[in-house]
Amino acid sequence: MYKSKIDWTKPTAQFLGRFQPWHEGHRAVFDEIMRKGDISTPGSDRTSRAQQCLIMVREMPLNEDNPLTFKEIKQIINNDLKLDYHNKYDIINVPNITNVFYGRTVGFDVERIHLPEELESIESTKIRAEEQHFNRKFWAGRE
């Protein structure tokens, strides 16, 4: 049986995406999510009550645009976050969520994290293409 790394009763942020692959832009958003909820952050800069984060990986068919399995994505994210955020996040697989709706005033906020241009402009498609080129070049003639 799966045992969650987070306390499901604590205020929790949600971070939803494909993460194909997880990159420095995703990490910057995650860092900002955690900073906004950090109770040690003084003053009005703290805009969230979240003390932890649930990373939700959208289930996508494996193809050129989505070459990584959930297991691979989870391992990459864990390798990046585990030292800095031990027991402050969990990663789950969710359906291919395409819309998020809510009705009247609800008990949560929806907030966009704005990053510097050099991080906003990161494109996973280019990262995947570079990795595939490297892998093809590295493995050429070694099969």
Secondary structure, 3 states (H helix, E strand, C coil): CCCCCCCCCCCEEEEEECCCCCCHHHHHHHHHHHHHHCCCCCHHHCCCCCCEEEEEEECCCCCCCCCCCHHHHHHHHHHHHCCCCCCCEEEEEECCCCCCCCCCCCCCCCCCCCCCHHHHCCCHHHHHHHHHHHHHHHHCCCC
